[in-house]
Amino acid sequence: MIDPEPIRLVPRRASSAAAPEVSSTQVTFNRQELNEILNLYGRMVSAGEWRDYAIDFLKDRAVFSVFRRAGELALYRIEKTPALARRQGAYSVVTTTGLILKRGPELKRVLAAVDRGSLRLVSS
């Protein structure tokens, strides 16, 4: 009797439905940053302000774009640019026209520029 060839287990390759691999040269949002952004996004969706979003990981920056309607231009872009971290701050909120609403080193403070829930009435 001939011994059968041993069975070799080979790991499966990720299917096309799996998330794409992020190369080490791309800038990404970490879990905490994404959690803060998505918390704001959830509040704005429930308020009826925003309806859709897109995330782009580029070589020099990561961009979270929010839309009022899916077919329109981005209402706001929340950008993380590590190259600007020491000078102006890595985070910024940019409008459709390219106007930078807020820029700084802390994401929470930058997001306050578009968070309508954080606005308070000041009486004199």
N, C-alpha and C positions, 0 to 999 in steps of 0.2 A: 504494500500500500504506500502511495506517495503522499508525503505530508503536504497539505495545502499551504499556499503562500500566506504569510501572516497578513492580517487586515491592517491597513494603515489609515489612521484618521487624519484627515486634512481639514484645517479650519475653513469654514465657508467664507466666501467673499461677501462683503456687504452688498445687499441688493440695491437696485436703483431707487427704491422707495426709502431707503435709509438716509439720514442726514448726510450731506456731503462733508468730507473731511476739510478741516480748516488748516491751511498751510501755516507754518510758523512765521511767515512774512506778513500775514494779514493782521490787522488790528481788530479786536473783538471787544464786546462788552462782557464783563464777568457777571457772575450770577447775581451779586448784590446790585450792581448797576442796572441790570436788566429788570430785577425785581422792582426797583424804584421807578423805572420808566413805565413798566407795565401796571403798577399801582396807579400812577397818574393817568395812564391810558384808560384803565377800567373806570375811573371816576368820570373822565370826560365822555366816555361812551355812554355811561348811565345818565349823564346830564344831557345827552343828545348832541354834543358838540362834535365829536369825532366818530368816524365809522370804519375806518380801515387803516392799516399800517403796513410798512415794508421795512426790512432790515437789510442793510448792505454792509459787507465787510470788505474794505478796500485795503490797499497796501499802506496808505498813510493815515487812514481814519476809518471809524465805524460810524454808520449813520442809521438812525431810527427815524423814519419819515412817517408823519401822520396826515391823514386825508379826511376831509369832510365828506366827500363822495369818492367812490373808487375811480371814476373817470377823470378826475381833476388833477391839478398839480398839487404837490405836497403843501399842506397848510403850514406845517412847521417841520424843521429837521433838527433833531437832537444829535449833535456830532461829538465824537470823542477823537481828538487829535493829539496823541502823545507827544509829538514834536513841539507843541506849544505849551506843554505842561509847566515849564520853568518860567516862561515869559508871561503869557496871558492867562494860562489855565487850560487844561485839556478839554474841558467841556464847553459847549456853546449851543444856544438855541437860535436858529436862523429862520426867518420868515420866507414866504414864497418869493418875495422880491429880492431876497439876498441880504436884507437888513438883519444885523446881529442884535437880537433883543438883549441877551445876557451872555457873558462869558466869564468863566472862573474855574478855580481848582476843585470846587465841591459840587457834585452833581445835584444834590438836594437844593442848594441855593439857586442853581441855574434853572432847574425845573420850576421853581417858584415863579418865574417870569411868565409862564403860561398856565399855571395852576390857578384857576378861578376860585377854588375853595380856600386858597390861602389869602385872598384879598379880604381886607377888613375895612369897615367904614370908620373913618376918623372924624370925630366931631371936634369943633373948636371951642 
